């Protein structure tokens, strides 16, 4: 068991290192060829930070381990919003850009509902995967076109983060291409070790691959997003911090799950418990972002604390459900209290925000 845990940790480190090299090489190469910083942030960096999820999900799907694939995607999406945005806003309250409020957050909710609709028959097959990938292409084109209308302030944030000028020399091109190739190689190697060790850990603990995917694999593969969002928040780059989490969620569903559905020999099987609980939780999390983003156009430390508390309750529920614990009804009851509590808190924040705006006027 010790060797398996060690292999899991090594695989995770190799994955993250591979993602970092991939993002670094691709971003510099794109900048050298004149690609705008905003386009780099919305596409190359978004895909690069999601590359651990891609690598792990593809390896698991190709091996017929659909539960691990699905658990990784759903768990990462729930983690991205509840944990990453929760921790990030506690570190520094986040101001939400208008495009995220009016377009990206509703798109994330719509994509989540689409995933549920496609999964209702209990399987994501090649047709479902094709539809999701078409959605990814449409969203990417939409995001790039919308980026041209972004405010100068938002563009400056991305320029400061991703506009490190690179000389377009043969040497620099080869170096950055080398980063990309090495990064891809490390992603493949790390994903193999991570999936193999995660499967062994699940067997040793007597829990399903779905539970492992929803928890430790999801958290591990989301670490690049954690680093990107927290560092951006500390720098005051709120748009990058929130856009990274929301964009990764959209990409996970359309891209990662779409490709996995095509690669898996018999498609990705969706268990009934996923349809009854984990998918609805992911949709609820996406839904909660709408009022949170709309109120004051920011995420306060209190709202961040609520998001983080949600994640703790969710993980507790998943673990206790796997262990068939006697305390599960208590956790379920606690979850039931959290739902109305959140909306009551949001209503209070909305009323307070309206009063502040009237006072200012």
C-alpha positions as CSV (number, residue, x, y, z in Angstrom):
1,X,0.0,0.0,0.0
2,X,2.9,2.4,0.8
3,X,4.4,1.8,-2.6
4,X,1.1,2.5,-4.3
5,X,0.6,5.8,-2.4
6,X,4.2,6.8,-3.3
7,X,3.5,6.0,-7.0
8,X,0.3,8.1,-6.8
9,X,2.2,11.1,-5.4
10,X,5.0,10.7,-8.0
11,X,2.4,10.4,-10.8
12,X,0.7,13.6,-9.5
13,X,4.0,15.5,-9.4
14,X,4.9,14.3,-12.9
15,X,1.5,15.4,-14.1
16,X,1.7,18.9,-12.7
17,X,5.3,19.3,-14.0
18,X,4.2,18.2,-17.4
19,X,1.2,20.6,-17.4
20,X,3.6,23.5,-16.3
21,X,6.0,22.8,-19.1
22,X,3.2,22.4,-21.7
23,X,1.7,25.8,-20.7
24,X,5.1,27.5,-20.6
25,X,6.2,26.3,-24.0
26,X,2.9,26.8,-25.7
27,X,2.3,30.3,-24.2
28,X,5.7,31.5,-25.2
29,X,5.5,30.0,-28.7
30,X,2.1,31.7,-29.2
31,X,3.4,35.0,-27.9
32,X,6.4,34.8,-30.2
33,X,4.0,34.4,-33.2
34,X,1.9,37.4,-32.2
35,X,-1.1,35.7,-30.5
36,X,-2.8,38.1,-28.1
37,X,-2.4,37.6,-24.4
38,X,-6.2,37.4,-23.9
39,X,-6.4,34.6,-26.5
40,X,-3.5,32.8,-24.9
41,X,-5.2,33.0,-21.5
42,X,-8.6,31.8,-22.8
43,X,-7.3,28.9,-24.9
44,X,-3.7,27.7,-24.3
45,X,-3.5,28.3,-20.6
46,X,-7.1,27.0,-20.0
47,X,-6.3,23.8,-21.9
48,X,-2.9,23.5,-20.3
49,X,-4.2,23.8,-16.7
50,X,-6.8,21.2,-17.6
51,X,-4.3,18.8,-19.2
52,X,-3.9,16.7,-16.1
53,X,-7.7,16.0,-16.2
54,X,-7.4,15.2,-19.9
55,X,-4.5,12.8,-19.5
56,X,-6.0,11.0,-16.6
57,X,-9.5,10.8,-18.1
58,X,-8.2,9.5,-21.5
59,X,-6.0,6.9,-19.8
60,X,-8.9,5.7,-17.7
61,X,-11.4,5.8,-20.6
62,X,-9.1,3.8,-22.9
63,X,-8.7,1.3,-20.1
64,X,-12.5,0.9,-19.7
65,X,-12.5,2.7,-16.3
66,X,-15.4,4.9,-16.9
67,X,-16.1,5.5,-13.3
68,X,-12.7,7.0,-12.7
69,X,-13.1,9.2,-15.8
70,X,-16.5,10.5,-14.8
71,X,-15.5,11.0,-11.2
72,X,-12.4,13.0,-12.2
73,X,-14.4,15.4,-14.4
74,X,-17.3,15.9,-12.0
75,X,-15.1,16.1,-8.9
76,X,-12.8,18.6,-10.6
77,X,-15.8,20.8,-11.6
78,X,-17.2,20.8,-8.1
79,X,-13.7,21.4,-6.6
80,X,-13.0,24.3,-9.0
81,X,-16.0,26.3,-7.9
82,X,-16.5,25.4,-4.3
83,X,-12.9,25.0,-3.2
84,X,-10.8,27.2,-5.6
85,X,-13.2,30.2,-5.7
86,X,-13.8,29.8,-2.0
87,X,-10.2,29.8,-1.0
88,X,-9.3,32.4,-3.6
89,X,-12.0,34.9,-2.4
90,X,-10.9,34.3,1.3
91,X,-7.3,35.2,0.3
92,X,-8.6,38.3,-1.5
93,X,-12.2,39.2,-2.3
94,X,-12.8,38.8,-6.1
95,X,-14.4,41.3,-8.4
96,X,-16.3,39.6,-11.2
97,X,-16.0,40.8,-14.8
98,X,-19.2,41.6,-16.7
99,X,-18.6,39.0,-19.3
100,X,-18.3,36.3,-16.7
101,X,-21.6,37.4,-15.1
102,X,-23.6,37.7,-18.3
103,X,-22.1,35.0,-20.5
104,X,-19.6,32.5,-19.1
105,X,-21.4,31.6,-15.9
106,X,-24.7,30.9,-17.7
107,X,-22.8,29.0,-20.3
108,X,-21.3,26.8,-17.6
109,X,-24.7,26.1,-16.2
110,X,-26.1,25.3,-19.7
111,X,-23.3,22.9,-20.4
112,X,-23.8,21.2,-17.1
113,X,-27.5,20.7,-17.9
114,X,-26.6,19.4,-21.4
115,X,-24.3,16.9,-19.8
116,X,-27.1,15.7,-17.5
117,X,-29.5,15.4,-20.5
118,X,-27.0,13.3,-22.5
119,X,-26.2,11.1,-19.5
120,X,-29.8,10.3,-18.6
121,X,-29.7,7.0,-20.6
122,X,-26.9,5.8,-18.4
123,X,-24.1,6.1,-21.0
124,X,-22.1,8.8,-22.9
125,X,-21.4,7.2,-26.3
126,X,-19.6,8.4,-29.4
127,X,-22.6,10.6,-30.5
128,X,-22.7,12.3,-27.1
129,X,-18.9,12.8,-27.3
130,X,-19.2,14.3,-30.7
131,X,-21.9,16.8,-29.6
132,X,-19.8,17.8,-26.6
133,X,-16.7,18.4,-28.8
134,X,-18.8,20.4,-31.3
135,X,-19.9,22.5,-28.3
136,X,-16.3,23.0,-27.3
137,X,-15.4,24.3,-30.8
138,X,-18.4,26.7,-30.7
139,X,-17.5,27.9,-27.2
140,X,-13.8,28.5,-28.1
141,X,-14.7,30.5,-31.2
142,X,-17.3,32.5,-29.1
143,X,-14.8,33.2,-26.4
144,X,-12.2,34.4,-28.8
145,X,-14.6,36.7,-30.6
146,X,-15.9,38.1,-27.3
147,X,-12.3,38.7,-26.2
148,X,-12.0,41.5,-28.8
149,X,-14.8,43.4,-27.0
150,X,-13.3,43.0,-23.5
151,X,-12.5,46.2,-21.6
152,X,-9.0,47.7,-21.7
153,X,-8.6,46.8,-18.0
154,X,-9.3,43.1,-18.5
155,X,-6.9,43.0,-21.5
156,X,-4.2,44.7,-19.5
157,X,-4.6,42.0,-16.8
158,X,-4.0,39.2,-19.3
159,X,-1.2,41.2,-21.0
160,X,0.6,41.5,-17.7
161,X,0.3,37.8,-17.0
162,X,0.8,36.2,-20.5
163,X,2.6,38.8,-22.6
164,X,6.2,38.0,-21.9
165,X,7.8,38.8,-25.2
166,X,9.9,36.0,-26.8
167,X,12.3,36.5,-29.6
168,X,11.1,34.5,-32.6
169,X,14.5,32.8,-33.3
170,X,15.0,29.2,-34.3
171,X,16.6,28.5,-31.0
172,X,13.7,29.9,-28.9
173,X,11.2,28.1,-31.1
174,X,13.0,24.8,-30.7
175,X,13.3,25.3,-26.9
176,X,9.6,26.0,-26.5
177,X,8.7,23.1,-28.8
178,X,10.9,21.0,-26.6
179,X,9.0,22.2,-23.5
180,X,5.7,21.1,-25.2
181,X,7.0,17.7,-26.2
182,X,8.5,17.0,-22.8
183,X,5.3,18.3,-21.1
184,X,3.2,15.9,-23.2
185,X,5.5,13.0,-22.4
186,X,5.3,13.7,-18.7
187,X,1.5,14.0,-18.9
188,X,1.3,10.5,-20.5
189,X,3.7,9.0,-17.9
190,X,2.1,10.7,-14.9
191,X,-1.4,9.7,-16.0
192,X,-0.4,6.1,-16.3
193,X,1.1,6.0,-12.8
194,X,-1.8,8.0,-11.3
195,X,-4.6,5.8,-12.8
196,X,-2.8,2.6,-11.9
197,X,-2.2,3.7,-8.3
198,X,-5.6,5.1,-7.9
199,X,-7.2,1.9,-9.0
200,X,-5.1,-0.1,-6.5
201,X,-5.9,2.4,-3.7
202,X,-9.6,2.0,-4.4
203,X,-9.3,-1.8,-4.2
204,X,-7.3,-1.6,-1.0
205,X,-9.8,0.7,0.7
206,X,-12.8,-1.2,-0.6
207,X,-14.3,1.8,-2.3
208,X,-15.3,2.4,-6.0
209,X,-13.1,4.1,-8.6
210,X,-15.8,6.7,-8.8
211,X,-15.2,7.8,-5.2
212,X,-11.5,7.9,-5.7
213,X,-12.1,10.0,-8.9
214,X,-14.5,12.4,-7.1
215,X,-12.0,13.0,-4.3
216,X,-8.3,12.5,-4.4
217,X,-7.9,12.3,-8.2
218,X,-10.1,15.3,-8.8
219,X,-8.2,17.4,-6.2
220,X,-4.8,16.3,-7.5
221,X,-5.5,17.0,-11.2
222,X,-7.0,20.4,-10.2
223,X,-3.9,21.7,-8.5
224,X,-2.7,23.7,-11.5
225,X,-6.0,25.6,-11.4
226,X,-5.5,26.2,-7.7
227,X,-2.1,27.7,-8.2
228,X,-3.2,29.8,-11.2
229,X,-6.3,31.3,-9.4
230,X,-4.7,32.0,-6.0
231,X,-1.6,33.6,-7.5
232,X,-3.9,35.7,-9.9
233,X,-6.0,36.8,-6.9
234,X,-3.0,37.8,-4.9
235,X,-1.9,40.0,-7.9
236,X,-5.3,41.5,-8.1
237,X,-6.0,39.8,-11.4
238,X,-9.6,38.8,-10.5
239,X,-10.7,38.1,-14.1
240,X,-8.0,35.5,-14.5
241,X,-8.7,33.9,-11.1
242,X,-12.4,33.4,-11.8
243,X,-12.1,32.9,-15.6
244,X,-9.7,30.1,-15.0
245,X,-12.1,28.2,-12.8
246,X,-15.2,28.8,-14.9
247,X,-13.4,28.2,-18.2
248,X,-11.8,24.9,-16.9
249,X,-15.3,23.6,-15.9
250,X,-16.7,24.3,-19.4
251,X,-13.6,22.7,-21.0
252,X,-13.8,19.6,-18.6
253,X,-17.4,18.9,-19.7
254,X,-17.1,19.7,-23.4
255,X,-13.5,18.7,-24.1
256,X,-12.4,16.1,-21.5
257,X,-15.7,14.2,-21.2
258,X,-16.3,14.6,-25.0
259,X,-12.9,13.0,-25.9
260,X,-13.3,10.3,-23.2
261,X,-16.7,9.3,-24.6
262,X,-15.1,8.8,-28.0
263,X,-12.0,7.0,-26.7
264,X,-13.8,4.6,-24.3
265,X,-14.4,1.2,-26.0
266,X,-18.1,1.1,-25.0
267,X,-18.6,4.8,-24.1
268,X,-18.5,6.1,-20.5
269,X,-21.0,4.4,-18.3
270,X,-22.9,6.8,-15.9
271,X,-24.0,5.0,-12.7
272,X,-27.4,5.7,-11.3
273,X,-26.0,7.2,-8.1
274,X,-24.1,9.7,-10.3
275,X,-27.4,10.7,-12.0
276,X,-29.1,11.0,-8.6
277,X,-26.5,12.9,-6.6
278,X,-23.1,13.9,-8.1
279,X,-24.4,15.4,-11.4
280,X,-27.2,17.3,-9.6
281,X,-24.6,18.6,-7.1
282,X,-22.4,19.8,-10.0
283,X,-25.4,21.6,-11.6
284,X,-26.4,23.1,-8.2
285,X,-22.8,24.4,-7.8
286,X,-23.0,26.0,-11.3
287,X,-26.4,27.5,-10.5
288,X,-25.2,29.0,-7.2
289,X,-22.5,31.0,-9.1
290,X,-25.2,33.1,-10.8
291,X,-26.6,34.9,-7.7
292,X,-23.1,35.0,-6.1
293,X,-21.7,36.6,-9.2
294,X,-24.6,39.0,-9.7
295,X,-24.6,40.4,-6.1
296,X,-22.2,43.3,-6.0
297,X,-20.4,41.7,-9.0
298,X,-17.9,40.2,-6.5
299,X,-17.3,37.3,-4.2
300,X,-16.8,38.4,-0.6
301,X,-14.9,36.5,2.0
302,X,-18.2,35.4,3.6
303,X,-19.5,34.1,0.3
304,X,-16.1,32.3,-0.2
305,X,-16.5,30.8,3.2
306,X,-19.9,29.4,2.3
307,X,-18.5,27.9,-0.9
308,X,-15.7,26.2,1.0
309,X,-18.1,24.9,3.7
310,X,-20.2,23.4,0.9
311,X,-17.1,21.5,-0.4
312,X,-16.3,20.1,3.0
313,X,-19.9,18.8,3.4
314,X,-19.9,17.3,-0.1
315,X,-16.6,15.4,0.5
316,X,-17.9,14.2,3.9
317,X,-21.0,12.9,2.2
318,X,-19.1,11.1,-0.6
319,X,-16.7,9.5,1.9
320,X,-19.4,8.5,4.3
321,X,-21.6,7.2,1.5
322,X,-18.7,5.0,0.3
323,X,-18.2,3.7,3.8
324,X,-22.0,3.3,4.3
325,X,-21.6,5.1,7.6
326,X,-24.3,5.3,10.2
327,X,-23.8,9.0,10.4
328,X,-24.7,9.5,6.8
329,X,-28.3,10.6,7.5
330,X,-26.9,13.4,9.7
331,X,-24.6,14.6,6.9
332,X,-27.6,14.4,4.5
333,X,-29.6,16.5,6.9
334,X,-26.7,19.0,7.2
335,X,-26.6,19.3,3.4
336,X,-30.3,20.0,3.3
337,X,-29.8,22.8,5.8
338,X,-26.9,24.3,3.7
339,X,-29.1,24.8,0.6
340,X,-31.7,27.1,2.2
341,X,-29.0,28.7,4.3
342,X,-27.1,29.7,1.2
343,X,-30.0,31.3,-0.5
344,X,-31.1,33.1,2.7
345,X,-27.5,34.4,3.0
346,X,-27.5,35.5,-0.7
347,X,-30.8,37.2,-0.2
348,X,-29.4,39.2,2.7
349,X,-26.4,40.1,0.7
350,X,-28.6,41.3,-2.2
351,X,-30.7,43.5,0.1
352,X,-27.6,45.0,1.7
353,X,-26.1,45.6,-1.7
354,X,-29.3,47.3,-3.0
355,X,-29.3,49.6,0.1
356,X,-25.7,50.5,-0.4
357,X,-26.3,51.4,-4.1
358,X,-29.3,53.5,-3.1
359,X,-27.2,55.3,-0.5
360,X,-24.5,56.0,-3.0
361,X,-27.0,57.4,-5.5
